């Protein structure tokens, strides 16, 4: 396909596509003469991944570049690429979580028999969040956290089960997109659920 | 209590407390001579709310001020204050969602019998998120969204049920804190669940 069709199918404007080509985030198309090139379905998929990382995950281009470098390294196994890409999704925390919160997260990882890295960035982000909640006077018990982890896990299993990737790029792209893309919807639904609950519980005129 | 104890109990540094006093976000204490004042448990609660809104929800001070103005207006009923404060939690969307996504969210609100405002900011944020997912090539069905809404709702009911507020301020503070404070932990747990799932499903060497 020509550049115009690539723009239409990916939803990314032509000037933006040209910028990604210059920055090396998007591979060159197949040259058709001096100034034109054709693109294929891999370009569409790559553009969708870049936009999801930028628009949804809020990545700056240097972090997008890091993710793409992991995906494009043929010496990295699919297993390793998935782990590394997942670690990049969560930013490094600025403040080291307490050992107590780290231990709580590790206990929950064991309780739900998770293959996630208990020392990885996601786990560190959860531990830091527990510290914030304690400081705000609303600590979470290990039981409460485990209940959350089980509920979230069932949803994740249902989501991932819908995906039947045909190759490595598609597997990693789906794994990352699936994580970040649905987050705003889930947070919004949870806020609506809280709105519903608080209206029901506290709706006496006062 | 004196300012030093207020700082210790709230976890907010003295210079920051003085800044909030100057900005009118925190009510003055009871004067004890020309330069000293004492504070009570309401000051501790107010400081925790401000820090949660700033640190966790990422609010700028002008939005904090809007939330506090709603809480402090005695002419606003508890029901209305909860609704208004919830609307302020979600920023106004910059791009109007499609009617199709708005209809999908309204259908889910009916399906789960929610009291949340189907035209409110949370609902608008969910509709906008659905548009983003469609554009990225991963549309969500109404069935999928309903499944999410049900799961999230069960968790929200369990969370809100833990709270037994004694007065209006406490009810609204808990309702808001409960929504925003746990979000980083929940997103982190969900990312860990996806990490777990993708490692399990795609872990063949390739």
Interface residues (C-beta under 8 A of the other chain):
Chain A: X11 X48 X51 X52 X55 X56 X77 X78 X79 X82 X83 X86 X89 X90 X108 X109 X114 X115 X116 X117 X120 X122 X123 X125 X126 X128 X129 X130 X132 X133 X135 X136 X137 X138 X140 X145 X147 X148 X149 X151 X152 X153 X154 X155 X156 X157 X158 X159 X160 X165 X168 X171 X172 X175 X177 X178 X179 X181 X182 X183 X184 X185 X186 X187 X188 X189 X190 X191 X192 X193 X194 X195 X196 X197 X198 X199 X200 X201 X202 X203 X204 X205 X206
Chain B: X11 X48 X51 X52 X55 X56 X77 X78 X79 X82 X83 X86 X89 X90 X108 X109 X114 X115 X116 X117 X120 X122 X123 X125 X126 X128 X129 X130 X132 X133 X135 X136 X137 X138 X140 X145 X147 X148 X149 X151 X152 X153 X154 X155 X156 X157 X158 X159 X160 X165 X168 X171 X172 X175 X177 X178 X179 X181 X182 X183 X184 X185 X186 X187 X188 X189 X190 X191 X192 X193 X194 X195 X196 X197 X198 X199 X200 X201 X202 X203 X204 X205 X206
